[in-house]
Amino acid sequence: MAKETFSKVEASLKSRYRRERRFQVFGLGAIFLGLLFVSLLFLNIISNGYGAFLQTHIVLDVHFAPEIIDPQDKADVNPQILAQADYRQLVRQPLREMFPEVTGRRDKRKLYRLLSSGASFQVREMVLSDPGLIGQSRRVSLIADDDVDVIVKGHVTREDAIQRFGEAYVGWIENLVEAGRLEKRFNWGFFLNGDSREPELAGIGGAVTGSFYTLLVTLLLSFPIGVAAAIYLEEFAPQNRWTDIIEVNINNLAAVPSIVFGLLGLAMFINLFGLPRSAPLVGGLVLTLMTLPTIIIASRAALKSVPPSIREAALGVGASKMQMVFHHVLPLALPGMLTGTIIGMAQALGETAPLLMIGMVAFIVDIPGGPLDPSSVLPVQVYLWADSPERAFVERTSAAIMVLLAFLIAMNTLAIILRRRFERRW
């Protein structure tokens, strides 16, 4: 009888071990598939976006002709003359000299499109910063048009480029390559410029600045309010029906779709209080409402993790309840509160829907100088570029996503470091 019972138990154990091994295999397979899909996503973004960090330039010998820049020789009396000169002639003249066979008006216009519309502004800034260039000739690296950039980077085949832009246009580019007149430079403008209709001139500088001001407003409001609310609910609030209702609503607000907060911000901050549209101040107020539940919940969890013995010891030596909370409990709970706040800020950084509702989808060229200036934010900039038809904006969109992911990874890494550095295990 005992032997028969032992054989049944042994068979049952083997069956359970097999099920456990199958479960482990399924778990490892799920982890592997998840990592595979995330890796493919990252590879796709990087492969599409890394080219945006390089920009094609055309090297031309520009003669800073006085008869074009300052024909009446009055720049010393009126410096504004230098700013109003027709610098397009200066950047077009070298192209005409390199391709003298181009004589027709239509062909010339097509030839001039090799250069970006921002090339003349490059030369203008050179003259304004150094008027001594007038009358000299310099070899200048000028921004190429986005079509040239796409062709040089190989995003379209030669046949497709000829069909789209014409054989002459592609031939001019090939001649520039053979002459060593095309070069790729690091695209500082992508990080420093604001938005633009021209892909080669568009940058994330305005969006990053707008995101900074928006997150600054969010942090200055959400952290003190969220921590104060958590301290009151956890340490001072009486346990009654009203506090139960408040706690339930805080937990429910953490699960509310973010676009609802955008509608609330539109109705309250813009329509009722008359705050400016598309301003980081309004965006920060909306994101504050959205992140408060996350910060309150994380802060309450950090307060609960402090052992009761700390509170009892503080009260036992004569500390008041206020002293016990702020001198003993809060310093121990602060690392957890900071971790929750950083995670909430990372969530706010990646939000788009509530900011679209308050008008931060506007086309903003200038970089904002403060929280009240019109601006965009990085996720909205990605949304705008993804809707643009130009092929060059595909690179900019993926590159902006890479920058946004870098910020999110950095913020989450900071949260992990803070937790491991300051967290105390009891």
PyMOL commands that set and color helices and strands:
alter all, ss='L'
color gray80, all
select helices_A, chain A and resi 2-53+66-69+80-84+87-98+105-112+119-129+131-133+146-152+158-165+167-178+189-192+199-201+205-236+241-253+258-272+280-304+308-316+321-349+353-357+378-386+392-422
alter helices_A, ss='H'
color red, helices_A
select strands_A, chain A and resi 54-63+137-143+182-186
alter strands_A, ss='S'
color yellow, strands_A
deselect
rebuild
show_as cartoon
